[in-house]
Amino acid sequence: MRISIIQSCYIPWKGFFDLIGQCDEYVIFDRMQYVKRHWHNRNRIKTANGVEWLTIPVVTKGRFDQPIDEVEIEKPWAEKHWRALELAYRHAPFFDALGPRVQAWYERADKERRLTDINELFTRELAGLLSLKTRIVRDTIYPVEGVKTERLLAISRAAGADRYLSGPSARAYFDESLFDLADITTEWMSYEGYPEYNQLYGAFEHGVSVLDLLFNTGADAARYLERSASLSP
């Protein structure tokens, strides 16, 4: 059983869904500290004026140590984000087909007051559009202790995992030896080799929200997550 344990992100890029799609279970790791200018509350889209950020305004003043699952929304944002997406992708081949569904997500998200609930909403709906079968759960279902790698290991053991899949950026702090001692195999994701697709507005850009892929490729989107040798020991 392969598991991934990652903090939530707002409308993540395709690599995020590639990673969790290769797992049996994805644990939303939102009891971890919120970090400003991270992907928790923002992502990028491709527009006629270049790549632009969509950022959800959140309350951070005086809350430096707050975990992601306690971060509150500061002011209305959803309609502005939807209008930006509509302007950027209204000429994309599959916008007419998928746009109403995505707009409905934004209408639902606009009623949420916590960032973690917004991110979970989009993650589940986007995973569904990509036909991913991964079980998605919150870290609160595993009431474990520990910090850094120890907590990741405790969640993995509680879930009954024998393989742990991590993004490459975690190598800087991850203690793989703890997983080795617990007979859980650590695997590392590679984000190299994604095929390009027909994308609006000039030179191809991989590092944008998966919504770009969906609006441009529709039902073929999952095919653009397929690569060889995407994992390494």
Secondary structure per residue as TSV (DSSP state, phi and psi in degrees):
chain	resnum	aa	ss	phi	psi
A	1	M	-	360.0	122.6
A	2	R	E	-101.6	136.3
A	3	I	E	-127.2	149.9
A	4	S	E	-128.9	143.4
A	5	I	E	-132.9	103.6
A	6	I	E	-139.4	145.0
A	7	Q	-	-64.5	150.7
A	8	S	-	-72.3	153.7
A	9	C	-	-131.9	158.3
A	10	Y	S	-86.6	128.1
A	11	I	S	30.1	67.4
A	12	P	-	-61.0	166.2
A	13	W	B	-77.5	172.2
A	14	K	H	-63.5	-31.1
A	15	G	H	-61.9	-34.5
A	16	F	H	-60.9	-45.1
A	17	F	H	-74.6	-29.6
A	18	D	H	-61.6	-45.3
A	19	L	H	-63.6	-54.4
A	20	I	H	-69.5	-25.9
A	21	G	H	-69.0	-17.7
A	22	Q	T	-91.1	4.4
A	23	C	S	-112.5	156.7
A	24	D	S	-78.3	-32.2
A	25	E	E	-142.7	135.2
A	26	Y	E	-114.1	124.1
A	27	V	E	-101.6	120.7
A	28	I	E	-74.7	110.4
A	29	F	-	-94.0	59.4
A	30	D	T	-95.3	10.3
A	31	R	T	-84.7	1.8
A	32	M	S	-83.4	161.3
A	33	Q	B	-65.7	135.6
A	34	Y	-	-69.1	138.6
A	35	V	-	-121.0	125.9
A	36	K	T	-64.8	150.5
A	37	R	T	57.5	30.6
A	38	H	S	-104.1	-166.7
A	39	W	S	-90.0	-0.9
A	40	H	S	-56.4	-43.6
A	41	N	S	-123.5	18.8
A	42	R	E	-154.4	158.3
A	43	N	E	-159.2	177.8
A	44	R	E	-115.8	148.0
A	45	I	E	-128.9	160.1
A	46	K	E	-98.0	127.5
A	47	T	E	-128.7	174.3
A	48	A	T	-63.8	-19.4
A	49	N	T	-102.0	14.1
A	50	G	E	104.6	-172.6
A	51	V	E	-75.4	131.3
A	52	E	E	-128.6	151.5
A	53	W	E	-88.7	140.8
A	54	L	E	-112.0	120.1
A	55	T	E	-124.5	126.6
A	56	I	-	-80.9	123.1
A	57	P	-	-72.8	124.9
A	58	V	B	-127.5	159.5
A	59	V	-	-84.2	118.8
A	60	T	-	-127.6	-19.7
A	61	K	T	-60.2	124.2
A	62	G	T	74.2	9.8
A	63	R	-	-127.3	45.3
A	64	F	T	-57.7	-38.4
A	65	D	T	-94.7	10.0
A	66	Q	-	-67.7	139.7
A	67	P	B	-74.5	160.8
A	68	I	G	-58.4	-38.3
A	69	D	G	-75.0	1.3
A	70	E	G	-111.1	-2.9
A	71	V	-	-69.6	128.2
A	72	E	B	-104.5	154.2
A	73	I	B	-77.6	137.2
A	74	E	-	-85.9	-40.5
A	75	K	S	-159.2	166.4
A	76	P	-	-55.7	141.5
A	77	W	-	-147.1	-27.3
A	78	A	H	-64.2	-43.7
A	79	E	H	-63.8	-39.4
A	80	K	H	-61.4	-43.5
A	81	H	H	-66.1	-43.0
A	82	W	H	-62.8	-42.0
A	83	R	H	-62.8	-37.4
A	84	A	H	-65.1	-41.4
A	85	L	H	-65.9	-41.8
A	86	E	H	-61.9	-43.7
A	87	L	H	-65.0	-40.7
A	88	A	H	-73.6	-35.4
A	89	Y	H	-119.1	9.9
A	90	R	T	-63.4	-20.8
A	91	H	T	-99.3	4.0
A	92	A	S	-70.9	149.3
A	93	P	T	-57.4	-31.6
A	94	F	T	-115.5	18.0
A	95	F	H	-67.6	-42.0
A	96	D	H	-62.1	-34.8
A	97	A	H	-76.1	-40.6
A	98	L	H	-100.0	-20.9
A	99	G	H	-53.9	-48.6
A	100	P	H	-58.8	-37.6
A	101	R	H	-66.5	-45.4
A	102	V	H	-65.6	-39.7
A	103	Q	H	-59.9	-39.2
A	104	A	H	-63.5	-35.7
A	105	W	H	-61.3	-43.2
A	106	Y	H	-65.7	-35.2
A	107	E	H	-65.1	-38.4
A	108	R	H	-69.0	-43.3
A	109	A	H	-63.5	-30.7
A	110	D	T	-63.4	-20.1
A	111	K	T	-89.4	-9.7
A	112	E	-	-84.7	146.7
A	113	R	-	-109.8	-8.9
A	114	R	B	-118.0	139.7
A	115	L	H	-59.8	-41.5
A	116	T	H	-60.9	-36.0
A	117	D	H	-70.8	-36.5
A	118	I	H	-65.0	-47.5
A	119	N	H	-63.0	-40.1
A	120	E	H	-65.0	-40.8
A	121	L	H	-56.3	-52.5
A	122	F	H	-66.3	-39.9
A	123	T	H	-61.4	-46.4
A	124	R	H	-64.8	-43.6
A	125	E	H	-68.1	-41.1
A	126	L	H	-67.3	-40.4
A	127	A	H	-61.2	-37.0
A	128	G	H	-64.8	-42.8
A	129	L	H	-62.4	-31.8
A	130	L	T	-86.5	2.6
A	131	S	T	61.5	33.5
A	132	L	-	-77.1	142.2
A	133	K	-	-102.4	3.7
A	134	T	-	-61.9	136.3
A	135	R	E	-76.2	128.3
A	136	I	E	-112.7	123.8
A	137	V	E	-136.3	161.0
A	138	R	E	-87.2	153.7
A	139	D	G	-67.5	-15.8
A	140	T	G	-66.9	-16.9
A	141	I	G	-76.0	-9.6
A	142	Y	S	-119.2	87.9
A	143	P	-	-76.5	72.9
A	144	V	-	-105.1	166.8
A	145	E	-	-111.3	179.4
A	146	G	-	107.2	168.1
A	147	V	S	-127.3	156.3
A	148	K	H	48.6	-126.0
A	149	T	H	-62.6	-33.6
A	150	E	H	-60.7	-40.4
A	151	R	H	-70.4	-41.2
A	152	L	H	-59.6	-41.5
A	153	L	H	-65.1	-43.1
A	154	A	H	-61.6	-41.2
A	155	I	H	-65.8	-43.5
A	156	S	H	-60.0	-42.9
A	157	R	H	-67.7	-41.5
A	158	A	H	-63.9	-31.5
A	159	A	H	-81.3	-11.5
A	160	G	T	80.0	25.7
A	161	A	-	-80.4	147.9
A	162	D	S	-118.6	-0.9
A	163	R	E	-138.5	138.9
A	164	Y	E	-124.0	121.1
A	165	L	E	-105.0	125.9
A	166	S	E	-124.8	151.9
A	167	G	-	-72.0	156.9
A	168	P	G	-65.2	-26.6
A	169	S	G	-67.4	-18.3
A	170	A	G	-76.0	-11.8
A	171	R	G	-57.2	-26.2
A	172	A	G	-66.7	-25.6
A	173	Y	T	-127.7	-11.0
A	174	F	-	-77.9	129.2
A	175	D	-	-97.5	92.6
A	176	E	H	-64.9	-25.5
A	177	S	H	-63.0	-31.4
A	178	L	H	-64.4	-38.8
A	179	F	H	-70.5	-36.6
A	180	D	H	-60.9	-43.0
A	181	L	H	-64.8	-27.7
A	182	A	T	-91.8	6.9
A	183	D	T	59.6	36.6
A	184	I	-	-112.9	121.3
A	185	T	E	-77.1	127.9
A	186	T	E	-91.9	130.1
A	187	E	E	-122.5	145.8
A	188	W	E	-116.3	131.4
A	189	M	E	-78.9	142.2
A	190	S	-	-114.7	137.5
A	191	Y	-	-106.7	22.9
A	192	E	-	-93.7	147.4
A	193	G	-	92.3	14.0
A	194	Y	-	-67.1	134.9
A	195	P	-	-71.7	149.4
A	196	E	-	-82.0	160.1
A	197	Y	-	-134.3	171.4
A	198	N	-	-69.4	115.7
A	199	Q	-	-123.2	146.7
A	200	L	S	-73.9	156.1
A	201	Y	S	68.9	58.7
A	202	G	S	79.2	-145.6
A	203	A	S	-54.8	142.3
A	204	F	-	-68.2	142.2
A	205	E	-	-132.0	115.8
A	206	H	S	-76.8	-35.2
A	207	G	S	-84.5	57.3
A	208	V	S	-129.9	170.0
A	209	S	B	-55.3	148.2
A	210	V	H	-61.9	-16.7
A	211	L	H	-59.6	-32.7
A	212	D	H	-59.1	-46.8
A	213	L	H	-62.0	-45.3
A	214	L	H	-66.4	-44.1
A	215	F	H	-67.3	-26.8
A	216	N	H	-93.1	-23.4
A	217	T	H	-123.5	-14.1
A	218	G	G	61.0	-129.0
A	219	A	G	-66.1	-15.6
A	220	D	G	-84.7	0.8
A	221	A	G	-55.3	-44.0
A	222	A	G	-59.3	-28.6
A	223	R	G	-63.4	-26.9
A	224	Y	G	-86.0	4.7
A	225	L	G	-99.3	-6.0
A	226	E	-	-86.8	123.5
A	227	R	-	-144.0	163.9
A	228	S	S	-97.8	153.5
A	229	A	S	54.3	48.8
A	230	S	-	-85.8	-10.9
A	231	L	E	-119.7	151.5
A	232	S	E	-139.2	150.8
A	233	P	-	-75.3	360.0
